[in-house]
Amino acid sequence: MLIRRLYIFTAVAASIVMFLSPASVYADAAKNTGISKQIKAAGEYKNWEGVSSVSQFLDGNGNYCFACDSTKSVTIVKTKNGKPLKKRMTLKKQKPLFGGVACDSSGNYYLVGGKTNKSSDYKKNTIFISKYDSKGTHIKTVGDNGSSSLGDWYTQDFYTQTPFDAGNCDIAVNGDYLAVNYARHMYSGHQSNSVFVINMKTMKKVKLNDIYSSHSFAQRTLPYGNGFVFASEGDCYSRAFTVSVTADPASGENTNSDIFHFWVKKNALKNQDMQALNNNFAHMGGLVKAGEHTVALVGTSVKSLSSKAASEKEQLFIQIFDPAKDLSQPSAYVTSGKRSGYSGANGNEKVTDYGVKWLTGYSGKYTILHPQAASDEMGNIVILYELEKSGKYQGVYYMVLNSEGKIIKKKTRYSATARLNPCEMPVCSGGNVYWTGNKTKGSKVYVYSLKLEM
């Protein structure tokens, strides 16, 4: 048992070219929002994520926005060219727990919320999607009990008792559909992820075939074709970064593939060694669009799939792949690189990961925190992360890769004092990568940007 404790791809300016030169990326000054708030990810602990108190997304016109959670409401802050606008909107929360916010092409907002069910009625809904119009007026709320992405063979013990537990909540919009991939505590006492998809026009739920990872410490959602790609960071079933693909949500069909595995000592599950199982020596980064038909998974992990993993430092890596192909074969990957060893809940399964490209080689004095990623219309991938040296904060760093995984801007420090928004992916708009964060000192909230130009 687990010890208790948006990415929305959108088109950007057509002036961005496929290959950026190193001189074409630069940092803009931080924009003060006038808000004072310590941005935290509720529930973040060691190698599992939490839900940030600030959600980042694009509005119906492609402008960067962020939403600040409070006890009874959520404040929407819009920006123009990265500058926060004074006029703000308030969404009244329909449920007490905050998951995140998204917006459709018509300017309607969607607030994902939840509540804990303390009764014995497992059929009660505990996760909700509330729709608001462009002025913030509530239209309708639809709920789910955590069964919408489970196979029919799962019992009610696998339904959601408490959403947003020991993981995050990631939201994406694609056409008429909105998808949520979130962490939850089940009635069984264990933790996993669950996926909740709705048709935004009808506000009806979509039933998927089987998307389930236990335990699941981080979740990502990405528009792909007419459907979505989901990613989960699992520690047991499966012990891997798992990718699930639904080409057409209306079909209810999806595929699941383990593409990057984690080592564990032998017989960990058999011996009920939860401390060993919970440590997967990795952290989820971003799941972003790369080429026309390819997707990139960015994260950190130790390099070995052996007992060496216990003494290694996590390094940045990327895998670029075609979700429509067989991800157990090297031909599905654009990037090259292979790692083999042992994984599985008891550490006795021989596995091989393909397309693994390592991006850093920091010494033992350094620790990478909060790996994140965003991509532009041409598939240029911007990777951001925080860095510590011997426990001392070094700042936010970034690098840029093209759609094939070639580094076109080597790792560079963005700022010694900026902080990333923990467990929330940055957003690309109009040739800029945006995020909302604090500085190392104080609680003032800033909009940060990284500009990409010809």
FENLINGI-V277696 format. One record per backbone hydrogen bond with DSSP energy under -0.5 kcal/mol. NH is the residue of the N-H (numbers start at 0). CO is the residue of the C=O. If there is no record, write none. Layout:
nh={NH & NH}
co={CO & CO}
This chain:
nh={7 & 8 & 15 & 19 & 23 & 24 & 25 & 27 & 30 & 31 & 32 & 36 & 36 & 38 & 39 & 41 & 41 & 43 & 44 & 47 & 48 & 50 & 51 & 52 & 54 & 56 & 58 & 61 & 64 & 65 & 66 & 67 & 68 & 68 & 69 & 73 & 74 & 75 & 75 & 76 & 76 & 77 & 78 & 79 & 82 & 83 & 84 & 88 & 90 & 91 & 92 & 96 & 98 & 99 & 101 & 103 & 106 & 108 & 109 & 110 & 111 & 111 & 112 & 112 & 113 & 114 & 116 & 117 & 121 & 123 & 125 & 126 & 127 & 128 & 129 & 130 & 131 & 132 & 135 & 138 & 139 & 141 & 143 & 149 & 153 & 157 & 158 & 159 & 160 & 160 & 161 & 163 & 169 & 171 & 173 & 176 & 177 & 178 & 179 & 180 & 181 & 181 & 182 & 183 & 184 & 185 & 185 & 186 & 187 & 188 & 191 & 192 & 193 & 195 & 196 & 197 & 198 & 199 & 199 & 200 & 202 & 203 & 205 & 207 & 207 & 208 & 210 & 213 & 216 & 216 & 219 & 221 & 223 & 225 & 226 & 227 & 228 & 229 & 230 & 231 & 232 & 233 & 233 & 234 & 235 & 236 & 236 & 237 & 238 & 239 & 240 & 241 & 241 & 242 & 243 & 244 & 245 & 250 & 251 & 251 & 252 & 254 & 256 & 258 & 258 & 259 & 261 & 266 & 267 & 268 & 270 & 271 & 272 & 273 & 276 & 277 & 278 & 279 & 282 & 284 & 287 & 289 & 294 & 295 & 296 & 297 & 297 & 298 & 299 & 300 & 301 & 308 & 309 & 310 & 311 & 311 & 314 & 316 & 317 & 318 & 320 & 321 & 322 & 324 & 326 & 328 & 331 & 332 & 333 & 334 & 338 & 340 & 341 & 342 & 346 & 348 & 349 & 350 & 352 & 355 & 356 & 356 & 357 & 358 & 359 & 365 & 366 & 368 & 371 & 373 & 375 & 378 & 380 & 381 & 381 & 382 & 382 & 383 & 384 & 385 & 386 & 387 & 388 & 389 & 391 & 393 & 394 & 395 & 396 & 397 & 398 & 399 & 400 & 401 & 404 & 407 & 407 & 408 & 411 & 413 & 414 & 418 & 421 & 423 & 426 & 428 & 431 & 432 & 433 & 433 & 434 & 436 & 439 & 444 & 445 & 446 & 447 & 447 & 449 & 450 & 451 & 452}
co={5 & 6 & 12 & 17 & 20 & 21 & 450 & 448 & 446 & 29 & 444 & 34 & 442 & 36 & 37 & 39 & 50 & 40 & 47 & 44 & 216 & 41 & 49 & 39 & 66 & 64 & 62 & 58 & 56 & 76 & 54 & 74 & 52 & 66 & 72 & 90 & 67 & 73 & 88 & 65 & 74 & 75 & 63 & 82 & 79 & 81 & 77 & 75 & 73 & 89 & 71 & 113 & 111 & 111 & 109 & 107 & 103 & 131 & 101 & 129 & 99 & 109 & 110 & 127 & 96 & 125 & 160 & 115 & 119 & 120 & 143 & 143 & 112 & 141 & 110 & 139 & 108 & 136 & 132 & 130 & 130 & 128 & 126 & 146 & 150 & 154 & 155 & 144 & 158 & 184 & 184 & 182 & 180 & 178 & 176 & 173 & 197 & 171 & 195 & 169 & 179 & 193 & 167 & 191 & 161 & 183 & 189 & 158 & 156 & 185 & 183 & 212 & 181 & 179 & 205 & 177 & 203 & 175 & 197 & 175 & 198 & 198 & 196 & 147 & 205 & 251 & 148 & 236 & 214 & 232 & 230 & 228 & 226 & 246 & 223 & 245 & 221 & 243 & 219 & 241 & 217 & 231 & 239 & 214 & 237 & 213 & 237 & 235 & 235 & 237 & 259 & 231 & 239 & 256 & 229 & 254 & 227 & 247 & 247 & 248 & 247 & 244 & 242 & 240 & 256 & 240 & 238 & 345 & 264 & 344 & 266 & 268 & 267 & 271 & 272 & 273 & 274 & 277 & 299 & 297 & 295 & 293 & 320 & 287 & 318 & 285 & 295 & 316 & 282 & 314 & 280 & 305 & 306 & 307 & 307 & 308 & 300 & 298 & 356 & 296 & 294 & 331 & 320 & 321 & 324 & 325 & 328 & 329 & 319 & 319 & 352 & 350 & 304 & 348 & 343 & 342 & 347 & 340 & 338 & 336 & 317 & 354 & 355 & 315 & 315 & 362 & 387 & 385 & 383 & 381 & 379 & 375 & 400 & 373 & 379 & 380 & 398 & 371 & 396 & 368 & 394 & 366 & 391 & 364 & 388 & 386 & 386 & 414 & 384 & 411 & 382 & 408 & 380 & 405 & 401 & 399 & 405 & 399 & 397 & 395 & 395 & 437 & 419 & 420 & 433 & 431 & 428 & 449 & 426 & 431 & 447 & 445 & 416 & 34 & 436 & 30 & 434 & 445 & 432 & 25 & 430 & 23}
